[in-house]
Each structure stands twice: as structure tokens, then as C-alpha cells.
Amino acid sequence: MKKVIHRFTLVEVLTVIAILIILAGILVPTVSIAKSRGQQARAESDISSIMAALKNMAADYNGNLLKKDSSNYTIGAQSVSVPSTGDDAGIATITGDAYNSMIVELSAPKNSGFAPSVNRRRKVYLDPTGDFDPSKAFTDQPEALYRDPWGNPYIILIKVTKDNELKIPGSTKTIVGNFAVYSKGPDGDDDGGCHEDHPICSKSDHGECDDIASWNL
């Protein structure tokens, strides 16, 4: 008996390809959405952890999160600018090297070559990231310190007058507390903590704002 061999026709092959393309079109956006939600959840978790660490250190050191010498404020070996006038009067914006020093003060105060400004007891308030190597100086591994899921440092705001009222950047609104933390979000642009779903800022168009802020959690 002669064996019959079925060969796919061109129409059948094209039909299969079309089905695969449709399935890929459905799957790719789903994966992208899931990834985006996962990144936002991680940012929110980091922000909550940093906020808790700041709260605990402030409780141990009479509300102080920065060292004050005369009119100068420092964290680690970094000086921090604190405006005395304007909308952001009394608010220290912790970014750059000052941010790195603040994270080390909270998470690795015994790190080689680091002299804490406030955390003299060298108490660990924040779990170091899994990438941080305690045997190496933090200045040799800045990327191992807390970064948001998009690779940017978080931004920390501290009200040095400790009056429990912190003005949100670029807004007339204030929040209760002396510190806050926010991420620049997926686009990496600093919107002052503003998010299109939480438009607490003075921007006329919130549609492109995607920051993730502690006061919105």
C-alpha cells in the first residue's frame, strides 16, 4: 500500500504564520504591562523601606537626618544646600553624592572609609541591596546603592526646621512630616514627584508626569 505524505500548502503555511503574528501581538503588550507593574511595585517597596529607615533614624537622633555646623548641613562628607528663602525654604533636596552618603549612613554605616554624620552608633536602618559588597568602599560601587528600577537614584526631601510640614516641590500643597522620597519614574524626568494619576503639582499638563512619590503611596 502506498504511503500518503501530506504536504502543507502555501495557504496553510501563511495561515499558521498569521496566527503566530496575532498571538505575538497579544502577548508582547501583556508582558510589557506586567513588567511595568512589577517595576512600579519595586519602586514603591524601595520608597517605603527608605521612608521607614529615615523615620527610625530620626527617632533615634532627635529628628535630625543631617548634621548642622553653624549654617552648613552635611551628610557623610557631602555638604547639602538648604535654601533660606523661596518656596523650598528649609528643604534639603538630597541627590547625587549626598544621596549616596545618605543611603550608606542608613544601610552600611560601618563601610570602609565612611564617617557617619548623624548615625554615630552605626546602626543599620535599611537593608543594603543584594549587589552591595560591604568589603568595598561605597564610592567604588555607587550603582550598588539604592536605585529605582530604571537605574536612577531616588530623591530624598528633608525639612531641616522639623516643623512637620513639608511643601511638595512645584506645588502649593504640603504634607505632614519632615521628609519624603520619590522616584523620577520610567521616563527618568524629574517631575517633582508629580504623577498623572496624582496631579499634586503646579504643572498645567500632568499627562507626561510619571514620578512615584511616598506621599501618594
HELIX and SHEET records of a PDB file:
HELIX    1   1 LEU A   10  ASP A   60  1                                  51    
HELIX    2   2 GLY A   96  SER A  107  1                                  12    
HELIX    3   3 PHE A  138  ASP A  140  5                                   3    
HELIX    4   4 PRO A  142  ALA A  144  5                                   3    
HELIX    5   5 SER A  214  ASN A  216  5                                   3    
SHEET    1   A 3 LYS A  67  ASP A  69  0                                        
SHEET    2   A 3 ASN A  72  ILE A  75 -1                                        
SHEET    3   A 3 GLN A  78  VAL A  80 -1                                        
SHEET    1   B 4 ILE A  91  ILE A  94  0                                        
SHEET    2   B 4 ILE A 155  LYS A 159 -1                                        
SHEET    3   B 4 PHE A 179  SER A 183 -1                                        
SHEET    4   B 4 ILE A 212  ALA A 213 -1                                        
SHEET    1   C 2 GLU A 165  LYS A 167  0                                        
SHEET    2   C 2 THR A 174  VAL A 176 -1                                        
END                                                                             
